[in-house]
């Protein structure tokens, strides 16, 4: 679906504004990716977690067939715990890329609030000054 002329103008305007913002550009062109590092999970945890999840599903089915709600809830908790156990890394596990290269969690800096304030001001200007 093609963009209308108005939408194309707005897109061009947004691109120009993003290119003129040095703080945003430096954030987006950092040397490291902004994704969380992959954490390896042990095969043992995967197998145990999968077995617990399957047992939990069996308990859910048993709870439904016997019409015991508490048994169904217990089965759901078991299945959820099994999936959680299978997908989380063991304590002390390192990231796949190594712990030293992992980027620290971003802190709320003065620049980010200034960036948001700038975006809010531009939004207000487009909306004719009204906030709502």
N, C-alpha and C positions, 0 to 999 in steps of 0.2 A: 504494500500500500504506500503510495507516494505521499510525501509531505506537501501541505499547501504552502503557498508563498509566505504566509504569515509565520507558519511553523519553521520554515527554512530560515527566515530572518531571525527568529528567536534563537534557533540553534546556532547560527553564525554569531549572534551577539553573545551567547553563553560561552562559546569557544574562545572568542576574543577576550572576554573578561577573565576566563580561567588562565589564558596565556599571560595576562598582565598581572596576575597575582603571584609574586615571587615566593611567598610562604607556601602556597599550595603547590606550586611547581617543585619546590625543593622537597616537599613531603612525598610527592608522587614519583620523583626521580631519585629516590634514595638508593644506596648501594645494595640494600638487602630487601627481600620481599616482605610485604606486610602481613603474610599469613602465618599462622601458628606453626611451629615446627612439628613434623610428624613424629609421633612417639611409637616405638615398637612395642608390641604386645607379645607375650610369650605364647607359644603353641599350647602349653599346659593350661594357661588361663583361658584360651579360646575353647579348648575341649571341655574343661570343667564348666565354663559359663554356658556353653551350648547344651550340655547335659542338664544343667539346672533349669535352663529355659524350657527344654522339652518336658522335664518333670513338671514344671509349673503349668505348662499347657495341658498336661494330663490331669493335673489337679483341677484346673478350670473346667475341663470336660466332666470330671467326676462331680464337681459342684453343681454344674448345670443339670446333669442327669439325675442327681439325687435331690435337686432343688434346695440345696443348702447354700445360702448366699455367702456365709462366712467362708466356706470352703472355696468358692469361686474367687473371693477377694484374696484369700491366702495364695491361691494358684497364680493370680495376677501379680502379686508381690514377688512370688518366687520367680516367675518368668522375667519380670523387670529386673530383679536382682541378678539373674543369670546373664541377661544381655549387658547389664552394666559391668559385671565382672569380666565378661569376655572382651569388652571394648576398652576398658581402662588398662593403663600400664601398671605393672607391679611397682611397688615403692622403690625409689632409687633408680628407676630406669632413666636412661639418657635419651635425648632426642636423636632421631635417625641421622641428622646432619652434624651432631656433636653439640654439646652444651655451650661451648665457648662462642660459637658463631650465632647463637640465638639472639635476636633483637630484644632488648628490655621492653617491658610494658610501657606504652606511651603514657606520659603524665599529662595532666591538664595544665598546659602552659598558657601563658598570657597570649601567645600568638593564636592559639586555637579559638579562644573566646573572641579575639579581635576578628578572626575570620568569620565566625558565626554572626557577630554584630554587623559586619559588612554585608553578609548575605541577607540579614533581616532588613537592613536599610535599603538595599536594592529591591527587595520584595515590596517593601512599603512604597517605594517610588513607583513601581509598576502598578501597584494597586490604587494609586491616586492618593496616597498618604493615609488611607484608612487601615487600621490594624486588622479589622475583621470583615 
